[in-house]
Amino acid sequence: MIAASPFGGMLSMFGGTEALAPLKEPFVEKMQESVTEISQSDTVKEALKEQLESPAMLDEIKVNIEQIIDQRLNELTPSLVKEMVQKMIKEHLGWLVVWGGVFGGVIGVVSALVMQ
């Protein structure tokens, strides 16, 4: 930005944008500290809370969420839904099948022993 500003010509006399490179990292660190400090202040937190709790903001958030959900639902295809369901079954119901087989076998052995 400085190179594109009216100070760009003067900057080129002092080594161009490379002369600013050593200043970049300390500037970024100081800005991060300042932003963190400012965002932690009670006045900013209170102003943010007031903004988020306003009816207009809540309506806007609701509309945005509805748009995102509609967009994601429109992107779903039958094959994608099938893959998602198969993945969930494999991840979450795999052990149910194993334990069902184990308990079914135990119940079968016990009932066979009782019937004799």
N, C-alpha and C positions, 0 to 999 in steps of 0.2 A: 504494500500500500504506500509505503514511504517513497519507493522508487517511482510510482505513478503520480505522486503529489508534486506540487511546485518545488519541493525540496529535493526531488530526484536528481536534478542537474548538479546541485551542490554535493549530494551524496556520491555521485560518480567521481568527483574530484578527490574524495577520501577513500577510494577503494571499492565503491559500488556496494551492492547488497551483501557481498562477502564480509564487509567491515561490520555489518550488523549481526552476523551469525553468532559471535560470542555473547551478544546481549540477549539473544532469543531465549535461551533456557532460563536464565534468572528472571526474565520478564514473565515467562509462562508460570514459573513456580510462585512468584509474588502474586500474580493474578489469581491463581488457584487458591492461595491462602486467603486473599481478600474476599473472593467469592464465597468461600467456605465460611469465613467470619461473618459476612453480611447475611448469608442464608441462615445462620444459626441465631441471629438476633431475634428477640421477642417481637419487635415491631414487624419484621418481615413475616414471621410465622403467623402473627395475628392477621396481617393483611391478606396473606395467602388463604388462611382459613375463611375469612370473610368472603373472598372471591369464590372459593370453591363451594361455599354453602349458599350462595345466592341462587334463587330460583332459575334465573336465566342460564347460569353456568351448569346447573344440574340438568336442565332440559337439553343444553348443547351436548353435554357428556352422554346423556341417554341416546340422543340422535346419532352421535358418533359411534357408540357401541352397537346400535342397531344396524348402522351402515356396514360396520366391520363384519358383523355376524352374517348379514345378507350376502356380502361379498364372498365370504368364506364358504357359505352354503352353495352359492352359485358355482364355485370352483370345484365342488365335489362331483365326481363321476361315479357311476356304479362300481367300476373296477377299483377305484380309490377307496370307496366305502368298504368293499369286500376285503381289500388288503388291510385296512385299519381294524376291522372286526377280527380277521384272522390273527393279526399281530396281538390284539388284546387277549384273545382266547389263549394263544400260545404263552403269553407272558403271565396271565393271571389265573388261568384255569388249568394249566399243565399239572400242577400239584394236586388239584381236585381229582383229576383222572387217575393219577397214581394212587392217592389215598382211597379213592372209590374202589379201585381194583383190590387193594390190600384188604380193606374192610369187607368187601364182597366175598373175597376168598376166605377170610376168617369166619364170616357168618355161614358160608357154605359148608366149611369143615365142621363147625359146631353143630349145624342142623343135621349133617350127615351122621355125626356121632350120636346125637340125641335120637334120631330115628331108628338106630340099630337096636 
